[in-house]
Amino acid sequence: MNSFAHFKIWVFTLCMVFQSGHGFYLPGSYPHKHGIGDTLSVKVNSITSIETEIPFSYYSLPFCKPLEGVKDSAENLGEVLMGDRIENSPYKFKMYTNESDIFQCRTDPLSGENFKLLKKRIDEMYQVNLILDNLPAIRYAKKESYFLRWTGYPVGIKFQDAYYVFNHLKFTVLVHKYEEANVARVMGTGDAAQVIPTIASGGSELPGFMVVGFEVVPCSVMHDAKSVKNLKPYEKYPSPVKCDPTTVAMPIKENEPIVFTYEVTFEESDIKWPSRWDAYLKMEGSKVHWFSILNSLMVITFLAGIVLVIFLRTIRRDLTRYEELDKEAQAQMNEELSGWKLVVGDVFRAPTNAGLLCVMVGDGVQLLGMAVVTVMFAALGFMSPASRGTLIIGMILFYMILGISAGYVAVRLWRTIGCGDKKGWVSVSWKVACFFPGIAFFILTTLNFLLWGSHSTGAIPFSLFVVLIFMWFCISVPLTLVGGFFGAKAPHIEYPVRTNQIPREIPAQKYPSWLLVFGAGTLPFGTLFIELFFIMSSIWMGRVYYVFGFLLIVFILLVVVCAEVSLVLTYMHLCVEDWKWWWKSFFASGSVAIYIFLYSVNYLIFELKSLSGPISEALFLGYSLLMALAIMFAMGSVGFLSSFWFVHYLFSSVKLD
């Protein structure tokens, strides 16, 4: 198929997406048609807990294992980095065939070690995560007049000093009848016909069904271990099993086995296949979320508009007064007045640690570009929750590609500060390629050792470490060097004024300038803190984050506010004859990271009060620190580049000898 045909298919698919009215996830998996009686296999993911934030393998606990042995499912890079370990399970259903009292297995008598481990996992509130046809098992509970929903179900519960395990599961599978017309309308034509089964026009084939919901009710049922001693898996349990989720009856005891059973019911549903993820995306308090974000956007936009208007009027007035004077009056004015006009001979003097500044700005541009592109793709639906791991894969891919922009910006800024000198551009490119990735690698390796020590599935395997290092040095570093090469070839930015040989003395300030710089981060933080709560809840509380459109708007507004705050502070420093604006412009907007990290600590203390153990707290603080550093680099580069443009424009607009 030629490229034009592919293009037409993509256009048609996008049109169908926008016409469908529901969120069809791109690229997403296509609908699977299952005939009546077809085998449906349930998969298991890592067990997780908001108490510890450390995932473990499902089979680390004494659960039933499949007869064919435990096999890993194919996982992408993002799933492994997120700590997912998807494996097969002994749960098997037959499409549209209700079954009850199915015996699964009788475990070996609990050893002392397994008994202690099971009690520990129950105390830590670990959840079992099951998956059917890419849908996580969801659990509902009624509280007063509304329903609560969770993904997964708890391993067990502690009641009156006894530990009970949920050994009987009641599954409900929601199915929707396969409709050829609807699927064709959503999926389009062309190659799709090769992967979507079709129904003959004569209707000779049996009807097919698609899985659109997967619900589970866990129960603790007292089973007689002796009565199932000779029973084989998937045979009927000798007596009817009554599942009552309001009571518990199966305490765990050392040196005694556990009997597991399950039942499954199929229900036909009106839910269409494109809408089957809606149940997972309904967040509690969604109205509060929407109105809070809109209120934040309006307030910050209003404040930013006021700052911009005052700022432009002040600059225009100063320029008009300065340019209306003749040369003799200008000379007299320079002697009598103070202000930004007096630092004309020092404003472009090279800052201290210029190389480090260039490296941090280059890395910041790379991180900023990665964030913008990733959020845009996510807002368009290409990185939906239905496609596990795609968000992490997209971030890594875009970060590596945008190494070109990092090398270009850093080297060109280096040449500009050095007045066109190309010497050292390779060294600058190497530092850009290794500085922030090196920091991230150090933090992640340290945290990974903690996870390795805990035998957690969240630990990155050694083989994957080798792959990541290979991608770093064989893809990211060369692309950064290519960007540095183009930055060395590009003409450097000419300064509009000459720099004096002797630096001008900076007058004593009434207040520490760095105090104002670090306080400036409060305004950008105001645009982000509400959205930050939902992001943190999605990462640490197991909730699904899906409002990437709002996140994109908030992120754009954050960039605008950071640029404006940095401009205002740079102008204020120049007005008091402080010509050392380079680093201050970077940290004026980058200081928002301080407040984000402090907010993370606040979230740990007040929202994750139940987080147990120093390892869990170290993981939280380590990941929060890495996130704060990335935001500091990205927003700092926004503030510096906007201030550099402003200072260059300001002194280019003034006629000087």
C-alpha positions as CSV (number, residue, x, y, z in Angstrom):
1,M,0.0,0.0,0.0
2,N,1.4,3.4,-1.0
3,S,1.9,6.3,1.4
4,F,-1.1,8.2,0.0
5,A,-3.4,5.3,0.7
6,H,-2.1,5.2,4.3
7,F,-2.7,8.9,4.6
8,K,-6.3,8.5,3.4
9,I,-6.9,5.7,6.0
10,W,-5.5,7.9,8.8
11,V,-7.7,10.9,7.7
12,F,-10.7,8.6,7.6
13,T,-10.0,7.1,11.0
14,L,-9.6,10.5,12.6
15,C,-12.9,11.7,11.1
16,M,-14.6,8.6,12.5
17,V,-13.0,9.3,15.9
18,F,-14.4,12.8,16.1
19,Q,-17.8,11.6,14.8
20,S,-18.2,8.8,17.3
21,G,-18.9,11.1,20.2
22,H,-17.0,8.8,22.6
23,G,-13.3,8.5,23.3
24,F,-12.0,6.0,20.9
25,Y,-8.4,5.4,22.0
26,L,-5.7,5.7,19.4
27,P,-3.8,3.6,18.7
28,G,-5.6,1.3,21.1
29,S,-6.5,-2.3,20.5
30,Y,-9.2,-3.3,18.1
31,P,-12.3,-5.1,19.2
32,H,-12.0,-8.9,19.8
33,K,-15.0,-11.0,18.7
34,H,-15.6,-14.0,20.8
35,G,-18.0,-16.7,19.9
36,I,-20.3,-18.4,22.5
37,G,-18.2,-21.0,24.3
38,D,-14.8,-19.5,23.3
39,T,-12.2,-19.5,26.1
40,L,-11.5,-16.3,27.9
41,S,-8.3,-16.2,29.8
42,V,-7.8,-13.8,32.8
43,K,-4.4,-12.4,33.4
44,V,-2.8,-11.2,36.6
45,N,-0.8,-8.1,37.2
46,S,1.5,-7.1,40.1
47,I,-0.2,-6.8,43.5
48,T,-0.1,-3.2,44.6
49,S,-0.7,-1.1,47.7
50,I,-1.1,2.6,48.5
51,E,0.4,1.8,51.9
52,T,3.8,0.9,50.6
53,E,3.9,1.9,46.8
54,I,6.0,-1.2,46.3
55,P,4.6,-3.7,43.8
56,F,5.1,-7.5,44.1
57,S,4.5,-10.4,41.8
58,Y,1.1,-12.0,42.1
59,Y,2.7,-15.4,42.6
60,S,4.9,-14.2,45.5
61,L,1.8,-15.1,47.6
62,P,0.4,-18.7,48.0
63,F,-2.2,-18.4,45.2
64,C,-3.3,-21.0,42.7
65,K,-1.0,-21.4,39.7
66,P,-2.2,-22.3,36.1
67,L,-1.8,-26.0,35.1
68,E,0.4,-25.1,32.1
69,G,2.8,-23.2,34.4
70,V,3.3,-19.5,35.0
71,K,4.1,-17.6,31.8
72,D,4.9,-13.9,31.3
73,S,2.9,-11.9,28.9
74,A,4.6,-9.8,26.3
75,E,5.2,-6.4,27.9
76,N,6.5,-3.2,26.5
77,L,9.2,-1.0,27.9
78,G,6.8,1.4,29.6
79,E,4.9,-1.4,31.4
80,V,8.2,-2.8,32.9
81,L,9.3,0.6,34.0
82,M,6.0,1.1,35.7
83,G,6.4,-2.1,37.7
84,D,3.7,-4.1,35.8
85,R,4.3,-7.9,35.6
86,I,1.5,-9.4,33.6
87,E,1.2,-13.2,33.8
88,N,-1.3,-15.9,33.0
89,S,-3.7,-17.1,35.6
90,P,-5.8,-20.2,36.4
91,Y,-9.0,-18.2,35.9
92,K,-10.6,-19.3,32.6
93,F,-14.1,-18.6,31.4
94,K,-16.3,-19.7,28.5
95,M,-17.9,-16.8,26.6
96,Y,-21.6,-16.3,27.5
97,T,-21.5,-19.4,29.7
98,N,-22.4,-18.9,33.3
99,E,-20.6,-21.1,35.8
100,S,-20.7,-21.4,39.6
101,D,-19.0,-23.3,42.3
102,I,-15.8,-23.8,40.2
103,F,-13.0,-25.4,42.2
104,Q,-9.7,-23.8,41.4
105,C,-7.1,-25.4,43.7
106,R,-6.1,-26.5,47.2
107,T,-2.8,-24.9,48.2
108,D,-0.1,-26.7,50.1
109,P,-0.3,-26.2,53.9
110,L,0.9,-22.7,54.7
111,S,4.5,-22.7,55.9
112,G,5.5,-20.3,58.7
113,E,7.2,-18.0,56.1
114,N,4.1,-17.9,53.8
115,F,1.8,-17.4,56.8
116,K,3.8,-14.4,58.0
117,L,4.0,-13.0,54.4
118,L,0.3,-13.3,53.8
119,K,-0.5,-11.6,57.1
120,K,2.0,-8.8,56.2
121,R,0.4,-8.2,52.8
122,I,-3.0,-8.1,54.3
123,D,-1.8,-5.5,56.9
124,E,-0.3,-3.5,54.1
125,M,-3.6,-3.5,52.2
126,Y,-2.3,-5.1,49.0
127,Q,-4.7,-5.3,46.1
128,V,-4.9,-8.1,43.5
129,N,-5.1,-6.8,39.9
130,L,-6.8,-9.0,37.3
131,I,-7.1,-8.3,33.6
132,L,-9.6,-9.6,31.1
133,D,-9.4,-8.5,27.4
134,N,-7.2,-5.6,28.5
135,L,-9.8,-4.4,31.1
136,P,-8.8,-4.3,34.7
137,A,-11.2,-6.0,37.2
138,I,-13.3,-3.3,38.9
139,R,-14.9,-3.5,42.3
140,Y,-18.0,-1.6,43.4
141,A,-19.2,-0.9,46.9
142,K,-22.2,1.1,48.0
143,K,-21.8,3.8,50.6
144,E,-24.9,5.6,51.6
145,S,-26.5,6.9,48.4
146,Y,-23.5,6.5,46.0
147,F,-21.1,3.9,44.7
148,L,-17.4,3.7,45.3
149,R,-15.2,2.0,42.7
150,W,-11.8,0.5,42.9
151,T,-9.7,-1.5,40.5
152,G,-8.7,-4.8,41.9
153,Y,-9.7,-6.4,45.2
154,P,-7.8,-6.8,48.5
155,V,-5.8,-9.9,49.3
156,G,-7.7,-10.2,52.6
157,I,-8.8,-8.4,55.7
158,K,-8.0,-8.3,59.4
159,F,-10.9,-8.6,61.8
160,Q,-10.7,-9.0,65.5
161,D,-7.1,-10.1,65.5
162,A,-7.8,-12.8,62.9
163,Y,-6.7,-12.6,59.3
164,Y,-9.1,-13.6,56.6
165,V,-8.3,-14.3,52.9
166,F,-10.7,-13.7,50.0
167,N,-10.7,-17.2,48.6
168,H,-13.9,-17.0,46.4
169,L,-14.4,-14.5,43.6
170,K,-17.7,-13.7,42.0
171,F,-17.0,-12.4,38.4
172,T,-19.4,-10.5,36.2
173,V,-18.4,-10.1,32.6
174,L,-20.4,-7.5,30.6
175,V,-20.6,-8.3,26.9
176,H,-21.9,-6.4,23.9
177,K,-23.2,-8.1,20.8
178,Y,-20.8,-7.8,17.9
179,E,-22.3,-5.3,15.5
180,E,-20.5,-5.2,12.1
181,A,-22.0,-1.9,11.0
182,N,-20.9,-0.1,14.2
183,V,-17.4,-1.5,14.2
184,A,-16.9,-0.7,10.5
185,R,-18.0,2.9,11.2
186,V,-15.5,3.3,14.0
187,M,-12.6,1.4,12.7
188,G,-12.6,2.4,9.0
189,T,-11.7,0.3,6.1
190,G,-8.6,-0.9,4.4
191,D,-6.2,-2.9,6.6
192,A,-8.8,-3.1,9.3
193,A,-10.7,-5.7,7.3
194,Q,-7.8,-8.1,7.8
195,V,-8.0,-8.0,11.6
196,I,-11.7,-7.6,12.3
197,P,-13.7,-10.8,11.7
198,T,-16.8,-10.3,9.6
199,I,-20.3,-11.8,9.8
200,A,-21.7,-13.3,6.7
201,S,-24.6,-11.4,5.2
202,G,-26.8,-14.5,5.4
203,G,-26.4,-14.7,9.2
204,S,-25.3,-18.3,9.1
205,E,-22.6,-17.7,11.7
206,L,-23.3,-17.7,15.4
207,P,-23.4,-14.3,17.1
208,G,-20.2,-12.9,18.5
209,F,-19.7,-10.8,21.6
210,M,-17.2,-8.2,22.8
211,V,-16.1,-7.8,26.4
212,V,-17.1,-4.3,27.6
213,G,-16.9,-4.7,31.4
214,F,-15.2,-6.8,34.0
215,E,-16.4,-6.7,37.6
216,V,-15.4,-8.7,40.7
217,V,-16.8,-9.3,44.1
218,P,-14.4,-10.9,46.6
219,C,-15.7,-13.2,49.3
220,S,-14.2,-15.0,52.2
221,V,-15.9,-18.5,52.3
222,M,-15.2,-21.4,54.7
223,H,-14.2,-24.4,52.6
224,D,-13.7,-27.9,53.7
225,A,-10.1,-28.7,52.6
226,K,-10.6,-32.5,53.1
227,S,-13.6,-32.7,50.8
228,V,-11.6,-31.4,47.8
229,K,-8.5,-33.5,48.3
230,N,-9.2,-35.6,45.2
231,L,-10.9,-32.9,43.2
232,K,-9.4,-31.6,40.0
233,P,-9.2,-27.9,38.9
234,Y,-12.3,-26.6,37.2
235,E,-14.6,-29.3,38.6
236,K,-17.6,-28.5,40.7
237,Y,-17.1,-27.8,44.4
238,P,-19.1,-30.5,46.4
239,S,-21.5,-28.1,47.9
240,P,-23.0,-24.7,46.8
241,V,-20.9,-21.7,47.5
242,K,-22.7,-18.7,48.9
243,C,-20.8,-15.4,48.3
244,D,-21.6,-12.8,50.9
245,P,-19.2,-9.8,50.7
246,T,-20.5,-8.4,54.0
247,T,-19.1,-11.3,56.0
248,V,-15.8,-13.1,56.3
249,A,-15.4,-16.8,57.2
250,M,-12.0,-18.1,56.0
251,P,-9.3,-17.4,58.5
252,I,-5.7,-18.3,57.5
253,K,-3.8,-20.6,59.9
254,E,-0.3,-21.9,59.8
255,N,0.2,-25.4,58.5
256,E,-3.3,-25.4,57.0
257,P,-4.2,-25.2,53.2
258,I,-6.4,-22.7,51.5
259,V,-9.1,-23.7,49.0
260,F,-9.9,-21.3,46.2
261,T,-13.1,-21.2,44.1
262,Y,-14.9,-18.8,41.8
263,E,-18.0,-18.2,39.8
264,V,-18.7,-16.2,36.7
265,T,-21.9,-14.6,35.2
266,F,-22.2,-13.0,31.8
267,E,-24.5,-10.1,31.3
268,E,-25.4,-8.4,28.0
269,S,-24.8,-4.6,28.2
270,D,-25.7,-1.6,26.1
271,I,-22.1,-0.3,26.6
272,K,-20.4,0.1,23.2
273,W,-16.8,-1.1,22.8
274,P,-15.3,2.5,22.4
275,S,-17.0,3.4,25.7
276,R,-15.9,0.5,27.8
277,W,-13.2,2.5,29.6
278,D,-15.7,5.1,30.8
279,A,-16.3,3.3,34.1
280,Y,-12.6,3.6,34.9
281,L,-12.3,7.3,33.9
282,K,-15.1,8.5,36.2
283,M,-13.2,10.2,38.9
284,E,-15.0,11.2,42.2
285,G,-15.4,14.9,42.5
286,S,-15.1,15.5,38.8
287,K,-17.2,18.7,39.0
288,V,-14.8,20.1,41.6
289,H,-11.9,19.2,39.3
290,W,-13.4,21.1,36.3
291,F,-14.5,24.2,38.2
292,S,-11.3,24.4,40.2
293,I,-9.2,24.2,37.0
294,L,-11.3,26.8,35.2
295,N,-11.2,29.1,38.2
296,S,-7.4,28.8,38.4
297,L,-7.1,29.5,34.7
298,M,-9.2,32.6,34.8
299,V,-7.5,34.1,37.9
300,I,-4.0,33.4,36.6
301,T,-4.8,34.7,33.1
302,F,-6.2,37.9,34.7
303,L,-3.1,38.4,36.8
304,A,-0.8,37.7,33.9
305,G,-2.7,40.2,31.8
306,I,-2.3,42.9,34.4
307,V,1.4,42.2,34.8
308,L,1.9,42.3,31.0
309,V,0.0,45.6,30.6
310,I,1.9,47.4,33.4
311,F,5.1,46.0,32.2
312,L,4.7,47.1,28.6
313,R,3.5,50.6,29.6
314,T,6.5,51.0,31.9
315,I,9.1,49.9,29.3
316,R,7.5,52.0,26.5
317,R,7.5,55.1,28.8
318,D,11.2,54.7,29.6
319,L,12.2,54.1,26.0
320,T,10.2,57.1,24.8
321,R,11.7,59.5,27.4
322,Y,15.2,58.1,26.7
323,E,15.0,58.4,22.9
324,E,13.4,61.9,22.9
325,L,16.6,63.4,24.4
326,D,19.5,64.5,22.3
327,K,22.9,63.1,22.8
328,E,24.0,65.8,25.2
329,A,20.9,65.4,27.3
330,Q,21.4,61.7,27.3
331,A,24.9,62.0,28.6
332,Q,23.7,64.3,31.4
333,M,20.8,61.9,32.1
334,N,23.2,59.0,32.4
335,E,25.1,60.9,35.1
336,E,22.1,62.0,37.1
337,L,19.6,59.2,36.8
338,S,19.8,55.6,37.9
339,G,18.2,52.7,36.2
340,W,18.7,50.0,33.5
341,K,20.3,52.6,31.2
342,L,23.4,52.7,33.4
343,V,24.2,49.0,33.0
344,V,24.5,49.2,29.2
345,G,28.2,48.4,29.3
346,D,27.7,45.4,31.7
347,V,24.4,43.9,30.8
348,F,25.9,41.3,28.4
349,R,29.0,40.5,30.5
350,A,29.5,36.8,30.7
351,P,28.0,35.2,33.8
352,T,29.9,33.0,36.2
353,N,29.8,29.3,35.3
354,A,28.6,30.1,31.8
355,G,29.2,26.6,30.6
356,L,26.9,25.2,33.3
357,L,24.2,27.7,32.5
358,C,24.3,26.7,28.8
359,V,24.1,23.0,29.7
360,M,21.1,23.5,32.0
361,V,19.3,25.7,29.5
362,G,19.9,23.0,26.8
363,D,18.6,20.3,29.0
364,G,15.6,22.4,30.0
365,V,14.7,23.0,26.4
366,Q,14.8,19.2,25.8
367,L,12.6,18.5,28.8
368,L,10.2,21.2,27.9
369,G,9.8,19.9,24.4
370,M,9.4,16.4,25.6
371,A,6.6,17.5,28.0
372,V,4.7,19.6,25.4
373,V,4.8,16.9,22.7
374,T,3.9,14.1,25.1
375,V,1.0,15.9,26.6
376,M,-0.3,16.9,23.1
377,F,-0.2,13.3,21.9
378,A,-1.9,12.2,25.1
379,A,-4.6,14.9,24.7
380,L,-5.3,13.5,21.2
381,G,-5.8,10.0,22.7
382,F,-2.6,8.3,21.5
383,M,-1.5,7.6,25.1
384,S,-4.8,6.5,26.7
385,P,-5.0,4.3,29.8
386,A,-6.1,1.5,27.5
387,S,-2.6,1.3,26.1
388,R,-0.4,0.5,29.1
389,G,3.1,1.9,29.1
390,T,2.7,4.1,26.0
391,L,3.0,7.3,28.1
392,I,6.4,6.3,29.4
393,I,7.5,5.0,26.0
394,G,6.5,8.3,24.4
395,M,8.3,10.4,27.0
396,I,11.6,8.4,26.4
397,L,11.2,8.5,22.7
398,F,10.5,12.2,22.5
399,Y,13.3,13.0,25.0
400,M,15.9,11.1,22.9
401,I,14.8,12.8,19.6
402,L,14.8,16.3,21.2
403,G,18.4,15.8,22.1
404,I,19.0,17.6,18.8
405,S,17.3,20.8,20.2
406,A,19.2,20.5,23.5
407,G,22.6,20.4,21.7
408,Y,21.7,23.2,19.3
409,V,20.4,25.6,22.0
410,A,23.3,25.0,24.4
411,V,26.1,25.3,21.8
412,R,24.6,28.4,20.2
413,L,24.2,30.0,23.6
414,W,27.8,29.0,24.4
415,R,29.0,30.6,21.2
416,T,27.0,33.8,21.9
417,I,28.5,34.2,25.4
418,G,31.9,33.5,23.9
419,C,31.3,36.1,21.1
420,G,31.3,33.6,18.3
421,D,34.2,31.3,19.5
422,K,33.5,27.7,18.4
423,K,36.1,26.2,20.7
424,G,34.6,23.7,23.1
425,W,31.3,23.0,21.4
426,V,31.9,19.2,21.5
427,S,32.5,19.3,25.3
428,V,29.4,21.4,25.8
429,S,27.3,18.9,23.7
430,W,28.6,16.0,25.7
431,K,27.8,17.7,29.0
432,V,24.3,18.4,27.8
433,A,23.8,14.8,26.8
434,C,25.0,13.5,30.2
435,F,24.1,16.1,32.8
436,F,20.4,15.7,33.5
437,P,20.3,12.0,32.3
438,G,23.2,11.4,34.7
439,I,21.3,12.9,37.6
440,A,18.2,10.9,36.7
441,F,20.2,7.7,36.3
442,F,21.8,8.2,39.8
443,I,18.5,8.8,41.5
444,L,16.7,5.9,39.7
445,T,19.6,3.5,40.4
446,T,19.6,4.4,44.1
447,L,15.9,3.8,44.3
448,N,16.2,0.6,42.2
449,F,18.6,-0.9,44.7
450,L,15.9,-0.3,47.4
451,L,13.4,-2.1,45.2
452,W,15.8,-4.9,44.4
453,G,16.4,-5.4,48.2
454,S,12.6,-5.7,48.6
455,H,12.2,-8.2,45.7
456,S,9.7,-5.9,44.2
457,T,8.5,-6.1,40.6
458,G,9.0,-2.3,40.5
459,A,12.7,-2.9,40.3
460,I,14.1,-2.4,36.8
461,P,15.8,-5.7,35.6
462,F,19.5,-5.6,34.9
463,S,18.9,-6.5,31.3
464,L,16.6,-3.4,30.9
465,F,19.2,-1.3,32.6
466,V,21.6,-2.3,29.8
467,V,19.0,-1.5,27.2
468,L,18.4,2.0,28.7
469,I,22.1,2.7,28.8
470,F,22.4,1.6,25.2
471,M,19.6,3.9,24.2
472,W,21.2,6.7,26.1
473,F,24.7,6.5,24.6
474,C,23.8,5.1,21.1
475,I,20.7,7.3,20.3
476,S,20.4,10.3,22.7
477,V,24.1,11.3,22.9
478,P,24.7,11.1,19.1
479,L,21.5,13.2,18.4
480,T,22.7,15.8,21.0
481,L,26.1,16.0,19.2
482,V,24.3,16.4,15.9
483,G,22.4,19.3,17.4
484,G,25.6,20.8,18.8
485,F,27.2,20.5,15.4
486,F,24.3,22.6,13.8
487,G,24.6,25.0,16.8
488,A,28.3,25.5,16.0
489,K,27.5,26.1,12.4
490,A,24.7,28.6,13.0
491,P,25.7,32.3,13.4
492,H,26.0,33.4,17.0
493,I,23.7,36.1,18.3
494,E,25.3,39.6,18.1
495,Y,25.1,41.8,21.2
496,P,23.6,45.2,20.4
497,V,26.0,47.0,22.8
498,R,29.7,46.7,23.7
499,T,30.8,45.4,27.1
500,N,33.1,47.5,29.2
501,Q,36.5,46.1,30.3
502,I,36.0,47.0,33.9
503,P,32.8,45.7,35.6
504,R,30.4,48.3,37.1
505,E,30.0,48.2,40.8
506,I,26.5,47.1,41.8
507,P,24.9,49.4,44.4
508,A,23.9,48.0,47.8
509,Q,20.4,46.6,47.7
510,K,17.7,47.2,50.3
511,Y,16.7,43.5,50.3
512,P,18.5,40.3,49.1
513,S,17.8,39.9,45.4
514,W,17.8,36.1,45.7
515,L,15.0,36.3,48.2
516,L,12.8,37.9,45.5
517,V,14.0,35.4,42.9
518,F,12.9,32.4,45.0
519,G,9.7,34.0,46.0
520,A,8.8,34.5,42.4
521,G,7.9,30.8,42.0
522,T,4.7,31.3,43.9
523,L,2.8,32.7,41.0
524,P,3.7,29.9,38.5
525,F,2.9,27.4,41.3
526,G,-0.6,28.9,41.5
527,T,-1.3,27.8,38.0
528,L,-0.3,24.2,38.7
529,F,-1.1,23.2,42.2
530,I,-4.7,22.1,41.6
531,E,-3.8,20.0,38.6
532,L,-0.8,18.7,40.6
533,F,-3.1,17.2,43.2
534,F,-4.8,15.0,40.5
535,I,-1.5,14.0,39.0
536,M,-0.1,13.0,42.4
537,S,-3.3,11.1,43.2
538,S,-3.0,9.2,39.9
539,I,0.6,8.3,40.6
540,W,0.4,7.4,44.3
541,M,-3.3,6.6,44.9
542,G,-3.9,4.3,42.0
543,R,-6.3,6.5,40.2
544,V,-6.6,6.9,36.4
545,Y,-5.5,10.3,35.1
546,Y,-7.1,11.2,31.8
547,V,-7.8,14.9,31.5
548,F,-4.7,15.6,29.3
549,G,-6.6,18.4,27.5
550,F,-6.8,20.4,30.8
551,L,-3.2,19.5,31.5
552,L,-2.1,20.9,28.2
553,I,-3.9,24.2,28.8
554,V,-2.5,24.5,32.3
555,F,1.0,23.7,31.1
556,I,0.9,26.3,28.3
557,L,-0.4,28.8,30.9
558,L,2.5,27.8,33.2
559,V,5.0,28.5,30.5
560,V,3.5,31.9,29.8
561,V,3.4,32.9,33.5
562,C,7.0,31.7,34.0
563,A,8.2,33.8,31.1
564,E,6.3,36.9,32.4
565,V,7.6,36.5,35.9
566,S,11.2,36.2,34.7
567,L,10.8,39.3,32.5
568,V,9.5,41.4,35.3
569,L,12.2,40.4,37.8
570,T,14.9,40.9,35.2
571,Y,13.6,44.4,34.6
572,M,13.5,45.1,38.3
573,H,17.1,44.0,38.7
574,L,18.3,46.1,35.8
575,C,16.4,49.1,37.2
576,V,18.4,48.9,40.5
577,E,21.6,48.6,38.4
578,D,22.1,44.9,39.1
579,W,23.4,43.6,35.8
580,K,23.9,40.0,37.0
581,W,20.6,38.8,35.6
582,W,21.6,35.6,33.8
583,W,21.3,33.1,36.7
584,K,18.5,35.1,38.4
585,S,16.3,34.9,35.3
586,F,16.8,31.1,35.2
587,F,15.9,30.6,38.9
588,A,13.1,33.2,38.9
589,S,10.9,30.8,37.0
590,G,12.8,27.6,37.9
591,S,12.1,28.3,41.6
592,V,8.6,26.9,41.1
593,A,10.2,23.5,41.5
594,I,10.9,24.4,45.2
595,Y,7.2,24.8,45.9
596,I,6.3,21.7,43.9
597,F,8.8,19.6,46.0
598,L,7.4,21.2,49.2
599,Y,3.9,20.4,48.0
600,S,5.0,16.8,47.5
601,V,6.3,16.7,51.1
602,N,2.9,18.1,52.2
603,Y,1.1,15.5,50.2
604,L,3.2,12.8,51.8
605,I,2.4,14.0,55.3
606,F,-1.3,14.7,54.9
607,E,-2.6,12.6,52.0
608,L,-0.3,9.5,52.3
609,K,-0.4,9.4,56.1
610,S,-0.7,5.6,55.9
611,L,2.5,5.2,53.9
612,S,4.5,2.7,55.8
613,G,8.3,2.2,56.0
614,P,11.3,4.2,55.2
615,I,11.7,2.5,51.8
616,S,8.3,3.7,50.7
617,E,9.0,7.2,51.9
618,A,12.4,7.2,50.2
619,L,10.8,6.1,46.9
620,F,8.2,8.9,47.1
621,L,10.7,11.6,48.0
622,G,13.2,10.3,45.3
623,Y,10.6,10.4,42.5
624,S,9.3,13.7,43.7
625,L,12.8,15.2,43.7
626,L,13.4,13.9,40.1
627,M,10.1,15.5,39.0
628,A,11.0,18.8,40.7
629,L,14.4,18.9,39.1
630,A,12.9,18.3,35.6
631,I,10.4,21.1,36.1
632,M,13.2,23.4,37.4
633,F,15.3,22.8,34.2
634,A,12.3,23.2,31.9
635,M,10.8,26.3,33.5
636,G,14.2,27.8,34.2
637,S,15.1,27.6,30.5
638,V,11.7,29.3,29.7
639,G,12.6,32.2,32.1
640,F,16.1,32.6,30.9
641,L,15.4,32.5,27.1
642,S,12.5,35.0,27.5
643,S,14.7,37.3,29.6
644,F,17.6,37.0,27.1
645,W,15.2,38.0,24.3
646,F,13.8,40.9,26.4
647,V,17.3,42.3,27.3
648,H,18.5,42.0,23.7
649,Y,15.4,43.7,22.4
650,L,15.5,46.4,25.1
651,F,19.1,47.5,24.4
652,S,18.6,47.1,20.7
653,S,15.8,49.7,20.9
654,V,18.0,52.4,22.5
655,K,20.3,54.5,20.3
656,L,23.7,54.6,21.9
657,D,27.1,55.8,20.7
